């Protein structure tokens, strides 16, 4: 079979991939392997694309023949690094080039970037970069309009032939079409998970987008609230309060996420998170993760406040309530403006439990179902009336709190929280 036929087959395969949902690492790796099998002397290739993600501004895949494929994400940076400024990618983007080629050996050799020196020392003989821009984005021209950058390298003597270059350029457009679909799906997933959480994001992307769509789920529920937030907001400059608020969220929401929780909502300065489960084994794991997240949040509070004090900043405090039960998880609102959230008695109760942390002078209070899994971690503070709840559940504080005086207020002083 001729090489042109093999290249055409790769192109047809890429069209099929554009209509499916492949993993981008697998897609790129397979393209490189197929090109190599078709006689194009690719021995190293890198794919780079911009993304929309709260932590990362770009993602890249490195393929080397016979080695494990590497995937890497690059964090947002306030300043452009010297390494980036001295790269061929920066040169291509700054000069709006479609292609960039350098022979790394022979009479036409040009080695004018540090990365090319490294590749030459590793035995590579040719370097070709092809840029394929995506459609212009009015809001994100600096990101999505750059599209894909593919860097092809060869270690064959003499590098790429003219036929090789033609084949690579022919494949590039179809490969970019397939990648664009995959990248946009990754970005959609990033955005929904960032704003809705992983569980809710998956539900929405799977089609749960109508008013009333949803289902029941079991979960350990976390509810934390910052102390004295109204007074702090009234007395602090807005920028300082925003910084404090984000430090608080880092301690609380950050701890919940670190141990597998899903933050569903930021309600002013409150955090609502869940640790979903199905079977009994999953229930125990969810409880352990939730309680470890409480410990982490309190540990983070102490560290963050120590740093804030050192910098002359205002300290903050919070309370955490934790409960467990069945939740209704789905879309609420109106047909044209929906929120994916959870409702049910378990949510009402956990908010009231958290409200009691102020009354009982405790950083965290949990229900009996949470405490009984690891009783050595918890101490009962008795049964308490929760506003708007018929039962008077027994509540528990962290075990080390038993060494501190508990300020038990009369039931009539329990604060009712608006829901």
Secondary structure, DSSP 8 states (H G I E B T S, - for coil): --HHHHHHHHHHHHHHHHTS---HHHHHHHHHHHHHHTT----EEEEEEE---SSEEEEEEEEETTS--EEEEEE--SS--HHHHTSHHHHHHHTT-SEEEEE-SSTTB---SHHHHHHHHTT--EEEEEEE-----SS-TTTGGG-EEEEEEE-STT---HHHHHHHHHHHHHHHHHHHHHHHHHHHHHHHHHHH-HHHHHHHHTT--STT-EEEEEEEEEEEEETTHHHHHHHS-HHHHHHHHHHHHHHHHHHHHHTT-EEEEEETTEEEEEEEE-SHHHHHHHHHHHHHHHHHHHHHHHHHHHHHHHTT-----EEEEEEEEEEEEEEEEETTEEEEEEESHHHHHHHHHHHHHHHTT-SEEEEHHHHGGGGGGEEEEEE---TT-SS--EEEEEGGGGGS------GGG------
